[in-house]
Amino acid sequence: MEKGDIELVVSDAILNFPKTVDKPVILFLEKKRFSHMLDMMDLKKHLSKTPCFVAEMKGGNVIYFCEDIVNHLTKGFHRDNKKKFVEAVTLHELFHIWNNFKVRNSEEAMFSENLVWSEMKKIYPEHFKFLIKFVKKR
């Protein structure tokens, strides 16, 4: 998927999100800068398995995407499944924004992740099933 295609899917997911959240800014970063931003976070994530993440900034929330990583993770997927993947990861990040937890340690991070997965399963069961299969494959 090209950046413009990803942006459209992300925008639709934000507009249709059933919870009230301030609209986050969506930014795309080149892989090197994306990696640097992940390194700056308190909780490290595995670069090749992280297509996006949310960060709370002074002006509001920002969801950072890396087009290269999205395309690497969805290589060989049918276009519909690529779209579903982008929707699912966006919804996942939107639940983090809605929950608004300040994560300071691994226990709080696990609680936050488990809560988001639970919310996805309840509100977006098809996206949950799709994303959970994808996560288990890795």
Residue pairs with C-beta under 8 A, 6 or more apart in sequence:
1 9
1 67
1 70
1 71
1 74
1 82
1 83
1 86
2 67
3 28
3 67
6 28
6 65
6 67
6 70
6 86
7 26
9 83
9 86
9 87
9 90
10 26
10 63
10 65
10 86
10 90
11 26
12 87
13 86
13 87
13 90
13 91
13 94
14 23
14 24
14 90
14 94
17 91
17 94
17 98
18 123
19 94
19 95
19 98
20 98
21 61
21 94
21 97
21 98
22 60
22 61
22 97
24 54
24 60
24 61
24 62
24 63
24 93
24 94
24 97
25 59
25 60
25 61
25 62
25 63
26 62
26 63
26 65
27 62
27 63
27 64
27 65
28 64
28 65
28 66
28 67
29 37
29 64
29 65
29 66
30 66
30 68
31 47
31 66
31 68
31 69
34 47
34 64
34 66
34 69
35 47
37 53
37 55
37 64
38 44
38 45
38 47
38 50
38 53
41 53
41 55
42 103
42 104
43 103
43 106
43 109
45 53
47 69
48 69
48 72
49 73
49 138
50 66
50 69
51 65
51 66
51 69
51 70
51 73
51 85
51 86
51 89
52 63
52 64
52 65
52 66
52 70
52 89
52 90
52 93
53 63
53 64
53 93
54 61
54 62
54 63
54 64
54 93
54 96
54 97
55 61
55 62
55 64
56 62
61 97
63 90
63 93
70 85
70 86
73 85
73 134
74 81
74 82
74 85
77 85
81 130
84 126
84 127
84 130
85 130
85 131
85 134
87 127
88 120
88 124
88 127
88 128
88 130
88 131
88 134
89 131
91 120
91 124
91 127
92 116
92 120
92 131
95 115
95 116
95 119
95 120
96 112
96 116
99 112
99 115
99 116
99 119
101 108
101 111
101 112
101 115
102 108
103 109
103 112
117 128
117 132
120 127
120 128
120 131
121 128
